[in-house]
Amino acid sequence: MNHSMLAAIAESAQSPLAIRHIDLPVPGTGQVLVKVHAAGVNPLDTKIAAGAGTHARQALPAVLGLDLAGTVVGLGEAVEEFTIGQEVFGMPGGIGGAQGTMAEYIAVDARLIAVKPHTLSMREAAALPLVFITAWEGLVDRANVRTGQRVLIHGGAGGVGQVAVQLAKARGADVYATGSAGSLDFIRSLGATAIDYQAQSLEDYVEHYTAGEGFDIVYDTVGGSTLDASFKAVKAYTGHVLSCLGWGQHSLAPLSFKSATYSGVFTLAPLLTGKGREHHGAILREAAALANAGQLTIRVDQQHFALSDVNEAFRQVAEGRGKGKGKGKGKGKGKGKTVIQFVSA
């Protein structure tokens, strides 16, 4: 194996990423060395490259990229759960000063990855970790989604949204999801009741689908005014609102008057703090089990990007063209998650 590798490096804010040779990483204690086959491009990656996304604490220059799928090619000390040659996936880097996944190899904390589901390609597996972990931490960890509940997902065609719909369905809930007219067929294909948020008012669909009582769980994957709408759409007393974009200023009065609950989801925390990393690996094992059981898929952009195309891939995601997991709003038809592919898989 060579002692250097190619990587996409954001050298300074708002500058094109540079493809450079850098030193091959050496796995430390508790780490595995992964040969990257595919790396997902997330909106956060493009924000960091633009000099924003300060909550990710990734100072430039840096190798970017959160998600990956690849093959284990090296083991550090005290790693017993993986073997050479295993195919894995996860969200192991790209923030908090750690090397990202836009490189031929990466040394990762073994707690942050899991064995890749055999039903998904490398490209599909690389598109899944961030969005699935985000969906799970909201619906399962916070809200304990279960049979008999009515669940509303805002942005059901987006990256987190499409996975959240499938996760809630798999756990027995009756699922509804908002989107624009162009995304409704895709939302229905996931097994949810599709709601055109542009054509139907919140009051109308709450009345129509819940007899005015509100939804048991409302997951906001859009942010802004959609979170305010979520407070109005949730059921009184036992209702639970979740948001992975609850960063603005919001009035809690509508929620408080209902005596309902709100939970924020910040998926990056274990990577930034080092706490709770085992749980990310456990969530990914749940994702693999659902995918292998035929209960979880992920839409990937049919356009293929190699590492040399990384700047075009970043441009498209930044402009919201990869809406299957682009901006996450699910407002258009979407093309699916944008993925950088390193080798044929």
N, C-alpha and C positions, 0 to 999 in steps of 0.2 A: 504494500500500500504506500502511495506517495505520502510525503510529509506536508503537502499543501493541498488546498482545495479551492474551488471557485465559490464565491459568495456575492450576493447583492448587498451593497453597502450604501446606506444613506449617509453621505459624508457631511452634508450641511443642509439646513432647512430649505425647502422649496427648490432643491437642485435635483437633477436626475440621479437615480441610483446608479452606482458604478459597479461593474462586474470586475472583481479583483481576486487575485490569488492571496489567500491568507493561510496561516498555519493550521494544520489539522488539529482539532481538539483531542485531548487525551482524557478518557473517562476517569473521574476521581472515585472515591469511596461512595458507594450507593448510586453510581451513575452507569448508564449504558451508552455506548457509541452507536448512533443510528445513521445508516446510509439513507438519505432522504430520497424518496421516490416522487413525492408530491407535497406541495405546501399550499395551504389555503391563503387567499388574500382577503383580509378583513378591512372594513372601513377604518378601524383603529390603526392599522398599519399605514394607511395613507395619511391619516392625521399626524402620526408621529413623523413621517417623512416631510410633512409640510411645516413642522415645527410646533404643532399643536398636540393635543392628547397628553397634556402634562401629567395627568393622573396615572399614566403608565410608567412614569419615571424612567424613560429610556433616552438618555442623553446621546446626542450625535457627536461623532460618527458611530454607527452601529449597524450590525446585521439585523434586519427586521424579519418579521414573520412569527405568528403565534401557533398556527396549526401545522401538523405534519402527518404523513403516513410513510413508513419506510421499513427497513430491515435492520435487525440488530447485528452488528459486525464486531462489537467489542464489549467487554464487561469489566467494570471497575470492581474493586474489592467490596465484599459484603452484599453482592447482588446474587440472589438465589432464585428469584421468580421468573427470570428470563434466560433464554439460551441463544447462542449464536444461530442466526438464520431465521429466527422468528420474525414474522411480520407484525408491526405494532403501529399504533396511532395515538395521538394525544395533542395537548396544548402545553408544550414544555418551556417555551422561551419567548424572546422578542420584547420583553418588558423588564423593568427592574434591573437593568444593566446586563441581563443575560443575553447570550447570542441567540438570534432568531433562527427560524427554519428556512430562510431563503439562502441556503448553502447546501453543498453536496453532502456534508456530514454535520452532526451536532451531538455533543455530549449532554445527556439529559438526566434529570433526577428520575430514577426508576419508579418512584411513587406517582409520577404524573402521566404515565403511559399505560396502555393495556394492549393485549393481543388484538389485532385487527379482525373485525368480523369477516368471515370467509365469503359472505354474500355481497360484499361491497368491493369495488375496485379500489386501487390505491388513490385515485383521484377523488372518488366518493368519500372514502374514509378520511382523507385530508380536509374535506369540507365540513366534517361533522363535529369535531371536539368542542370548539367554543360555543356553538349554538346549542348543542345538546346539553352541555354542562349548565349553561344559562337557563335553559328550559327546566331542567331537573331541579336546580337549586330553588327555583320559584315554585313550581307546581308540586314537587314532592317534599323537599326539605322544609319549605315554609308553609305550604297550604295542604299537604297530605291529600292530594287529589284522589278521588275514589268513586266507586260506583254510586249512582244515584244523584250525583251533583251535575248542575248545569254550569259549564265553563265557557267563558267568552275570551277569545284570543284576539286582541287588536293587532292587525297586521299579519293576518294568517298566511299570506303568501311570502312573507319575508323569511330571512334566515332562521331566526329564533322562532318565529311564528309557525312555520311549517313543521318544525320539529315539535313544538309545544302541542300543536293539534294532534299529532300522532301519539305523543306520550300520554296525553289526557285520554285519548281514545283507548289506548292499550290498557289503561288502568280503570276502564269501565265508565268513564264520564260521558255525558251527553254534551257534545262540543259544538260551539258556534264560533265563527271567525269573521272579522271584518276585512274588507278589501275593496278595491275599485272594480268597475265592471269587467275590466280585462283580466282580473285575477280570480274571478268567482268560480270558473270551471276548475281551475287548479285546486282551489280550496275544497270544492266538492269532491274532487278526486282523492283527497286525503281523508275523507269521511266526515267532514264537518258540514254543518248548515252554514251556507255562505250568506253574508250580509253586506250589501252595497252601502257603505257608509256615506256615499255621496248622494244616494237616491232615497235613503230612508233615515229619518231622524232617530236619535238615541231613544227618545221617549216612545216612538212608534215601535221600535224593535224590542225594547224592554217590555212593553205592553203585550206585543204579539207573541213573544216566545216565553215569557215568564209570568203572564197575567199581571204585570206591573210589580211583581215582587222583587225583581232583580236577580242577577246571576250569583251563584254561590261563590265562584272564583272569577275574577277578571284579571287577565295578564296583559299589561300594557307593554308592547315591544316598540312603541313609536316615540313616546315622550311628549313633552309640551302639552298642548291642549287635550291630547288624547288621555293623558293621566287625569286631568280634571274631569273628563267625560267618564272615566272609569269609576271615579268616586260616586257618580250619579247612577251608574248602571249596576252597582253591586247590591246585594241583598242586605237588609237591615239585620243587626245583631250578629248573625253568624257569617256574614259575607267577608271575603278576603280579597283585597286588591294587591296585585304584585306589579312591580315595574323594574325593568333593567335599565331604564333611562330616566329615573326620577331625580334629575339633577337641578331642576329649575326651582322657581319660587311658586308655590301652590297653596291655595286655601284649603285647609283641612276641614272647614265647616261642614261641607256636604257629607263627608265621611263620618265626622264626629256626631252629627245629628242622627246618623243611622246606627251609632255604636258599633261600626264595622271596623275591620282591621286592615292595616297597610304594612307591607314588607318590601323593602328594597333588596335588589339583587346586585351584587358586585362580584362578578365571577373572577376578576383578576386577583382578589385578595390573597389566596394561598401562594401565588407566585411572587407577590410583593412582600409578604410577611413571613413566608416559610411555614405558616401554620395551616393545618388542614389539607396538606398535599395528598395524603393517603386517600382522602375522600374523593379527590378528583379522579384518581385511578379507579376507585370503586364505581363512580358514576360512569366512567368509560366502559367498564365491564358490563354494566347494565345496558348501555347503548349497544354494545356488541351482541348481547343476548337478544335484545329486541330485534336488531337487524337480522340476526341469524334465524330468528323465528318468523321473519317476514312481516314484522310489525313496524319497521322503521326504514325509510328511504330518505335520500337527500338529493335534491335537484342540483346538478352541476352544469355550468355553462358548457355548451357543445364546442365552443371555441377553445382550441388548445394553445396554451402559452408555455414556451420553454423559458429557462432562466434568462436567456438573452432577450426575451420579450417582456421582462419584468416591468419596465417603465410604461408600456402600453397597458399591461394588466392593471397597474396601479392607477393609471389615468382613467380607465373605464370604471373601476370601483369608486374612485373619488367622485366621478360624475354620476354615480348611481345607476350605471348601466347593468351591472351584475346584480339585479335586485332580488334574485332568489336568495342570495345572501349578500346583498350590496348594502343599501342603506337600511334594510330591515323593515321598511315601511309596508312592503307588499302592496304598493298602490298601483303598480303596473303589472303587465303579464310576467315580466322578469325573464332572465335567461338562465338563472341558476348561479351557484357559487363559482366565483373565479378561482382557478387553481393553476399554480405553476407546476409543470411536470418536468422531472429531472431525467427519468429513464422510462422506457416502455414498461407498463405494468397493467 
